Amino acid sequence: MTNPVDPSSQLSPDQPQPSAAPAAPAPQYAPAPQHAPQQPYVPQQQYVQQPYQQQPYPQQPYPQYIAAPPTNGMAIAAFVLSLVGISIVAVILGHISLNQIKRTGEGGSGLAIAGLVIGYIVIGIIAVWVLIAIVAAASLSYRY
């Protein structure tokens, strides 16, 4: 039985088998270079580490801190009184404290301005409430 895929199966046993492809000749390499004979290992001197020495740094001046100016007491009072609801006094103290802050250079202008703003807002709310109460009272007519 012959196998159509295998070409060697088509040959009869009395026919000589095809020989394998001739082997390629081995490549020729250059001879290894000759080195001078090695010297025996001689240990080198041990490295002696120098002790750590701190580098001299130039002395830098200490920073100068400037103290904040003191806060004006009337500005604090204006802010607190505006929050409590004593608005007229808060507005008066706010204006006085702003004038003092301009003259003396004290701190607290933000507190004085906040006291003024809150005080004027509360005075405005109270004025609107009183106006509404007056209009409501006037609109009621008493007929007998």
Phi, psi and omega per residue, in radians:
M1 nan 2.314 -3.100
T2 -1.915 2.478 3.134
N3 -1.715 2.117 -3.084
P4 -1.205 -0.360 -3.102
V5 -1.449 -0.669 -3.074
D6 -1.577 1.974 -3.097
P7 -1.224 -0.409 -3.127
S8 -1.304 -0.337 3.134
S9 -1.344 -0.247 -3.136
Q10 -1.440 -0.274 -3.141
L11 -1.432 2.544 3.103
S12 -1.465 2.792 -3.082
P13 -1.147 -0.453 -3.118
D14 -1.451 -0.171 3.081
Q15 -1.458 2.539 3.138
P16 -1.238 2.490 3.124
Q17 -1.297 2.511 3.092
P18 -1.186 2.446 -3.092
S19 -1.401 2.746 3.135
A20 -1.237 2.818 -3.127
A21 -1.088 2.502 -3.121
P22 -1.081 2.461 -3.115
A23 -1.242 2.474 3.129
A24 -1.297 2.507 3.137
P25 -1.153 2.583 -3.141
A26 -1.148 2.416 -3.118
P27 -1.204 2.593 3.133
Q28 -1.693 2.160 3.120
Y29 -1.798 2.688 3.093
A30 -1.230 2.609 3.134
P31 -1.141 2.628 -3.131
A32 -1.087 2.422 -3.129
P33 -1.188 2.550 -3.131
Q34 -1.545 2.225 3.128
H35 -1.788 2.712 3.065
A36 -1.175 2.630 3.140
P37 -1.071 2.423 -3.105
Q38 -1.294 2.486 3.074
Q39 -1.409 2.604 3.090
P40 -1.149 2.670 -3.085
Y41 -1.167 2.181 3.096
V42 -1.984 2.057 -3.119
P43 -1.142 2.434 3.135
Q44 -1.496 2.938 -3.141
Q45 -1.135 2.512 3.106
Q46 -1.237 2.500 3.104
Y47 -1.368 2.176 3.132
V48 -1.727 2.047 -3.102
Q49 -1.410 2.297 3.123
Q50 -1.319 2.528 3.104
P51 -1.136 2.622 -3.093
Y52 -1.193 2.264 3.080
Q53 -2.084 2.225 -3.131
Q54 -1.211 2.358 -3.139
Q55 -1.287 2.428 3.127
P56 -1.311 2.066 3.102
Y57 -1.704 2.547 3.110
P58 -1.187 2.440 -3.139
Q59 -1.227 2.166 3.136
Q60 -1.743 2.532 -3.126
P61 -1.243 2.606 3.092
Y62 -1.253 2.516 -3.129
P63 -1.189 2.511 3.137
Q64 -1.577 2.053 3.102
Y65 -1.673 2.299 3.127
I66 -1.743 2.190 -3.128
A67 -1.224 2.484 3.108
A68 -1.221 2.532 3.131
P69 -1.169 2.649 -3.127
P70 -1.153 2.650 -3.124
T71 -1.485 2.398 -3.139
N72 -1.166 2.268 -3.104
G73 -1.186 -0.607 3.124
M74 -1.193 -0.540 3.092
A75 -1.155 -0.724 3.092
I76 -1.107 -0.761 3.140
A77 -1.115 -0.681 3.131
A78 -1.104 -0.732 -3.135
F79 -1.157 -0.823 -3.103
V80 -1.128 -0.775 -3.130
L81 -1.146 -0.559 3.097
S82 -1.195 -0.580 3.100
L83 -1.285 -0.598 -3.124
V84 -1.263 -0.554 3.107
G85 2.056 0.068 3.083
I86 -1.600 1.316 -2.907
S87 -1.263 -0.692 -3.076
I88 -1.110 -0.755 3.114
V89 -1.166 -0.645 3.127
A90 -1.113 -0.704 3.136
V91 -1.163 -0.740 3.130
I92 -1.104 -0.827 3.130
L93 -1.134 -0.596 3.106
G94 -1.092 -0.763 3.125
H95 -1.188 -0.718 3.134
I96 -1.137 -0.745 -3.113
S97 -1.178 -0.636 3.074
L98 -1.093 -0.674 3.105
N99 -1.141 -0.748 3.126
Q100 -1.146 -0.672 -3.128
I101 -1.132 -0.661 3.101
K102 -1.145 -0.669 -3.105
R103 -1.316 -0.766 -2.987
T104 -1.691 -0.331 -3.118
G105 1.416 0.284 3.107
E106 -1.216 2.937 3.061
G107 -1.591 3.007 3.072
G108 1.899 0.224 -3.139
S109 -1.151 -0.564 3.097
G110 -1.138 -0.691 3.093
L111 -1.146 -0.715 3.138
A112 -1.120 -0.758 3.135
I113 -1.160 -0.711 3.110
A114 -1.114 -0.688 3.080
G115 -1.090 -0.713 3.109
L116 -1.123 -0.833 -3.083
V117 -1.109 -0.847 -3.130
I118 -1.129 -0.703 3.121
G119 -1.074 -0.805 3.125
Y120 -1.147 -0.649 3.108
I121 -1.119 -0.764 3.141
V122 -1.150 -0.711 3.094
I123 -1.080 -0.713 3.110
G124 -1.117 -0.726 3.126
I125 -1.129 -0.737 3.127
I126 -1.137 -0.684 3.138
A127 -1.127 -0.737 3.125
V128 -1.144 -0.699 -3.134
W129 -1.123 -0.750 3.118
V130 -1.129 -0.724 3.128
L131 -1.084 -0.751 3.108
I132 -1.125 -0.671 3.132
A133 -1.158 -0.675 3.133
I134 -1.174 -0.766 3.141
V135 -1.133 -0.701 -3.140
A136 -1.167 -0.661 3.133
A137 -1.234 -0.623 -3.128
A138 -1.274 -0.486 -3.107
S139 -1.314 -0.309 3.080
L140 -1.380 2.175 3.114
S141 -1.927 2.422 -3.141
Y142 -1.780 1.956 3.113
R143 -2.003 2.348 3.096
Y144 -1.909 nan nan
